[in-house]
Each structure stands twice: as C-alpha cells, then as structure tokens.
Amino acid sequence: MISSPSLLVKLTARLLEPREREVVLGDLTEVHASSGQAVCEVLGLGVRRHAALWLNWRPWLTGPGLALPASFLLMGVSLSVSQACLQLVDSDTGSVTWLLTQMCLLLVWSWTSGFVIGSLSRRTLWASIAMCCWPCLVCLSKFHLELLSPVCLLWFLIPAGLGVRQGLSGKRIRRSVALTITTVLMLTMLLRWQGGAQRWWSPPWWLVDFVMSWPTLFLVARASSRAEAG
Amino acid sequence: MLGEFEYLLISVAARLGENAYGAAIREEIEAMDRTCSIGALYTTIDRLEKKGFLRTWMGDPSPQRGGRAKRMVRVTKEGVVAAEEFYNSVMRTSQGVSWAMK
C-alpha cells in the first residue's frame, strides 16, 4: 500500500510524458497499488508508448538512417581534419585549402545532421544518441595511430550537439540562411573535388558527400520565409 | 467498427457518466472479471479519442490521489453511435446460436 509513490515508481514514471505521469501516479495512489505492482503498471504503459513511437518513420530515419551512418562518416571527416592539421604543422606537404574545406564540411554536415535528429526525433532522441555512440565506441576501441589522439575522431560531436539543441528548440531556420548554408556546402564540395590530394586515410568522398548532404536539403525544405520566422 | 475492449470501455464510461476517469473505469472493468492494465486502458482511451469516440480532459486534483489530477472521460455522440452499431451487430449475428439462447 502506498500513500505516495515510492522513488522507484517515480523514476519509472519518468518514461511517461509529464501530464500522463501525473494521471497514472494519481490512479496508482488512489487504488493503493503496491510498489511492485505500480512499477509493472507504469513500465507496461511506458513500453507501449515508446513502442508506438517506432510505428512512425521519423525515428527510423533519424536513428538507423542518419545517426548510425553519419557517425561513421563524420568520424572519418574528423580524422581527416586532424591529419590535415598534423601535416601542416609537421611538414610543408599539407594543403591549407584542403584543411579549410574539410573543416567547413565537418561543421556544416555535423550541425545539419544534429539539427535533423533534434527536429524529427525528440522523444526517441535517446535511440539516436545510442546509435551515434555505438560506432564511436567501436572506432575508439580500434583506434591506434601513433601521432593522433583517439579524441580527434570525435570533433564532430560539438557542432552536432549544437545542431541537436537547435532542432529541439523547434525554432525554424530562415530560408535565406538555409540557402546560404547549402550554397557554401556545394561550393566547398566542388573546391575539394578540384583540389583533392592523396591523404593518409581516404574514404570514397563521393559517397560521403552524397550521404551527408541530404540533411542540408531537409534544412532548406523546413526553412521558413522571413515573415514566418518572425 | 469498435473492438471488443473498446466497446467495453465506452460502455463503462457511459455508465459512469460525470464520474468517468481512468481509475474508476479500470475498477469497473475489473469488477467484471476482466483484467485491465493501465497500459491497455490509456492506450485504448487515446485510440478512441483519436477516432472521435471519447473526449478527455484533466480534472481537479484530489487528496486521495496525493493531490494529482484525474483524466476525465466523456463519450461523444459519435462514440454512442459506434457503440450502438457494435451492440446491434453482436445481437444480429448472435441470433439462433446456442450460447445466446441460454
């Protein structure tokens, strides 16, 4: 018998939306449910609610469709940026243009991917984060370059985190800003295609460009005019 | 067309009238020897509300609920029509069968 739900029940109830949490905890208090029974009941509803979210296309697109592949690719770009920095510092064989284009692409791709994830999968963000963490942990465990720290794989997480925050805030990007970002991205990719030199690690860049550019197109599609953005 | 549990829930909510809310509906259903988890109850209420057969709103907090609000439920006109259709359908299809003549 509970007069007030136990800490365990309250913690389990965090699975629910605040309004529903209030109602369910009230119901359980009213019928004097035992702690064990209350946890089972809340867990049952929480699992149903979260399972229902996966009937929608959004979590599939943002989790397995974006967070998972983008993490692998952006770790590659992060590594490429670190290698380009190292080449510039240690020898004169490095290219400043290459470094700047890679940095620009890393920033734009990471931020837009984070923005898409934050915008489309608020309630399943945990799953998208898990699908981002998994490749990171795999790559960190296998990383063994003498001159570079494993942390250099994770540069993309900073702009991606800022993108997620912007996406979660629900604020719309102005169309002029979205178009500017897209134009800069396209020009940067062209510049890199022209000046691409052999690097230590060289993925199929056309594939990276193709996969990582669609979040930018989403940004343009979701952008509002100046009047709408207010 | 309603499902069996949906019909049951609408019937109980209609019978409870102004006092229809989550815990009361669940208590009534369980009094009929039916198990009813909170998960089944609230997902069904949501489904019926989406179909337009129920309307729900947050009621006032009460001391026996630890100061927490109730989710009040009311059957809409569309809900009454759907329940009538279900009932009539069951009655029609049950005519002449052995278990209905007992």
Interface residues (C-beta under 8 A of the other chain):
Chain A: S3 S4 P5 R19 E20 E22 V23 V24 L25 G26 D27 L28 T29 E30 V31 E41 V42 G44 L45 V47 R48 R49 A52
Chain B: G22 A23 R26 E27 S37 I38 G39 Y42 T43 M58 P61 S62 Q64 R65 G66 R68 A69 K70 R71
